Amino acid sequence: MKIICSKEELSNGISIVQKAVSTKTTMPILEGILIDVGEQFKLTGNDLELGIECFVKADIREPGSIVINSRMFGEIIKKLPDSEVLIEVKENNNVIIECNNSHFELKGMPSEGYPSIPEIESDKTFAISQKEVRDMIRQTLFAVSLEENRPIFTGSLIECKNNELTIVSIDGFRMAIRKTIRENDTSEFSVVVPGKALNEIVKILQPVDEEITIYSSPNQILFDIGNCKIVSRLLEGEYLNYRSIIPKEYETRVRANTKEMLSSIERASLITLDEKKFPVKFNISDENIIISSNTEIGAVREEVRVEVNGENMTVGFNPRYFIEALRVIEDEEVDMFFTTNIGPCTIRPLEADKFAYMILPVKINNE
Amino acid sequence: MKIICSKEELSNGISIVQKAVSTKTTMPILEGILIDVGEQFKLTGNDLELGIECFVKADIREPGSIVINSRMFGEIIKKLPDSEVLIEVKENNNVIIECNNSHFELKGMPSEGYPSIPEIESDKTFAISQKEVRDMIRQTLFAVSLEENRPIFTGSLIECKNNELTIVSIDGFRMAIRKTIRENDTSEFSVVVPGKALNEIVKILQPVDEEITIYSSPNQILFDIGNCKIVSRLLEGEYLNYRSIIPKEYETRVRANTKEMLSSIERASLITLDEKKFPVKFNISDENIIISSNTEIGAVREEVRVEVNGENMTVGFNPRYFIEALRVIEDEEVDMFFTTNIGPCTIRPLEADKFAYMILPVKINNE
């Protein structure tokens, strides 16, 4: 195997496939990157949950393949001067890396033991802009459950149905829903993708308009981004019928400036060392919300001017749930729909239907 | 106590004095910042080794003093809007913080228990630009010893003598010396300042030409930076007579581009997981240095074109010692003076006498 490629393009490719390389594993080969040279020069990372292939432009001199330790390979390439890099495998599986006056020879591993990424052939497919799917994942991912007792909720539901693409995350106390219209797209599917995989995928996606293609099969989902293919296994099990739990009615609608609301809740949560024990209290009156908290450290009171429609109300929340939702909302203003002091609050954009965050309140002591 | 000041200036002041606040202590008052309002508004942090006072411009309404938890105070002020902040202490020692629509009330601690920073009256004093003393500390600090078995070497020697200011750090395997001429300055002293304190001081000093004044007393050193005074205790004991160990002669002089030399050693050290066990080898010939390393992971060979005066030579080094020295050198080229393969190498600027780094070699296996 022998190729010559640009240091920068190789370094980019490595940093992408590294997102699927195991750091803790009992199988040393999974700590490696598969380098495969046939008609193209391809890098692969695979931790058996997430697999990433990346094609790097190269001058191909001799086909072949090898597995090389991912961390070491990445660090060496990153530190090379911005120039052409030669990679060559010798008969003893040693890998030569040469660039200007630098010469490395590293022990490689034969590629035979490297697990292949499943091929996905599926007609359940659709195209979407990188930026849009990136935003959709980012705006829901924080609400996946981190607890393993209900494994299905450690992933996000990705649903393609009735010309809509929907991503849903839920952790038992809150739910994040993000939608987009898919016109002239008849493919239908519904899969649950592990949060860990989405967390890596969202780092690879760029905020650009170029389209990517998503393929769904019974056990895997594939994100095809041109030079790079990402395959994740799916979570098995029934997801919650999320539509049924969104409240249709409300008692009080509060329209607020997103950033003002966020800053005030962030400040009110500063004196809360234990957020489960010390919720923040929302006191909604005619023209404002008083956000307050009392803990062993002291007390805080924040006043936010808002537009209120409906009854005055006092209700307590885990501040983190509000903070995480408000942080990913780009709209200048939001509507918050409160039901009762034990019923969910829903945050929505002013008009469009693109997102909804539902947060369950926390019981507070009346003062 | 009652004052009004700008959020930004208060936040800057807090972040400076926080560098002297204990994070691990059995005395809760040392986790606090002393707020003292007399004719001026003063913040103090003090961990009994390092003490920092900072004056913040304020509209003083009522004198008084209080101690407030440093972390909490800092986080709250940082998150406030850019506006005027009111701080007021109530009779029960509660501290009120108000800014626009935010209102905090935190438990304070009476200031009586707070340890005072020693007053330093000394005629051993000199003035120097902030930038220069900052560079001098930064360019020597990395070579202080981290081992507690010879406590005196966990600090840097600051010596004022014969119209020269010199800072020296040494850890048994290497030494860093940085000098500057002090014309018309007759004060003489020689003190050893703990590396931990210098590490905080160097973060506070700015790369500006404004002068600061340094005062030395038998037990403390004071850096007076206008609005901010930093006092550190000194280390007791005899420092090494560093002058006697700088080699006067050499076998081979190598003149190299600093960055090229640094990058090559950095790359050569990448395959060295255990730097004590696997040194890098310098092979000096007529026109170049071959830097190489062989470890269980593989082999690397770097070639750097240099100007050589003297004998060819092969000598091994801990790469980190070279890397840390070359990283703080701003000169485009340096001279490296090699003695023997068991004698020290000295790195110097081409002409001036402002710095010298001495590094002891490591024994290498001959191949």
Interface residues (C-beta under 8 A of the other chain):
Chain A: N69 M72 E75 I76 K79 L80 P81 N94 N101 S102 H103 F104 E105 L106 K107 S263 S264 E266 R267 L270 I271 I297 G298 A299 V300 R301 E302 E303 V304
Chain B: N69 M72 E75 I76 K79 L80 P81 N94 N101 S102 H103 F104 E105 L106 K107 S263 S264 E266 R267 L270 I271 I297 G298 A299 V300 R301 E302 E303 V304 R305
